[in-house]
Amino acid sequence: MKKLTFAIAVLLPAMGFAQDGKYIVQGTVGTYNAPAKVYLQTYVKGKTLTDSVTLKDGKFQFSGSVGNVPVDAYLIFSEKGTGASYKDYKEIYLEKGTVTITSSDLLKNAKVDGPKTNTENIQYQEAVKQVNAEDDALEAKIKNTAPEQRNSDAFERDIHSETKALEAKENAINKKFIQDNPGSFISLNALESFAYSNDYADIAPLYNGLTDEVKQSERGKEFGDRLPKLKAVAIGATAPEFAEADTSGKVINLSSFRGKYVLVDFWASWCGPCRRENPHVVKTFNTYKGKNFTILSVSLDKPNAKDKWLAAIHKDGLTWTHVSDLQFWKSKTADLYGVRAIPQNFLIDPDGKIVGKNLMGLDLTDKLAEIFGKI
């Protein structure tokens, strides 16, 4: 779903520039004048590049050069011209040709008219529009429900059922778009979303069906390089061994948990969706910890942020084993497991085999009830 996809903390691969394709981004945002500005922001090789233009009668224009591969970019509007704050923005793609943005008020409401990739992105956004609307309605339903009812088992089960139905719709939309548009770079975005909640056996054929041009792009190669890692953590595979330091500096090996069911849980103190999931994880842990079940959490906290990691563990009441190399998205264990978004988890059986993955909310409860019996 939109909320599930974009709320997740995702590592976006950088795409480099090549100087052989001229682009123009032009547009109108109302009738604004100075100090109002529009910012053009891109991410190249891990660095944020920002350009800006002061509006005159609402008009703006950017120009530059890119290669044959479109570059993901954001146009950001600031009425006071005080910086790129992402309060009002529009995602576009820089590619050879002209992209025209038209809005009578805000960038988020703008109409985008542009070359191939921008057109395909509009088609994709239209395809997911309905499921996004249903997701918004579900979130409103949760927000507008009284706390006592919201915490009931019946309500939780109802929301779980609706969420799973929306996930299935989103997966179907992404799969169809990829299959119908094998030569589109937008299909890589759809594939990234699809890969979060699906296993290698479903992911690999979709990637293999893409055109060579898409697969040989920087993002395409990055995804292709990740496929063997996704295969190594597929359902039924033996979980790859890893060793990380715990909160006291003691090195913990995954293999030391053999003989138990262990949930390897990837999270971070800075990850909002992870923190919102933690209460359910705590409840499930307390229910099944006496049934040969435990948790090994792997944090993607940032360098020099051990204090924040420890504070989050304490505040959220996570009373199980925690490890981290404090390398953010350069975490060796996250890379080993092909993790590009959190929260993610892998349920490993006593023999070291992966028997479940991305078991969020009642999915984890139901899986453990299947294994140990309902408690």
Beta strands, then each sheet from edge to edge (+ up, - down):
strand 1: 9-10
strand 2: 21-29
strand 3: 37-44
strand 4: 47-54
strand 5: 59-66
strand 6: 71-78
strand 7: 89-94
strand 8: 97-103
strand 9: 111-113
strand 10: 243-245
strand 11: 251-253
strand 12: 261-267
strand 13: 293-299
strand 14: 321-323
strand 15: 341-342
strand 16: 344-348
strand 17: 354-357
sheet 1: 1+ 15-
sheet 2: 5+ 2- 8- 9+
sheet 3: 4+ 3- 6+ 7-
sheet 4: 10+ 11-
sheet 5: 14+ 13+ 12+ 16- 17+
end
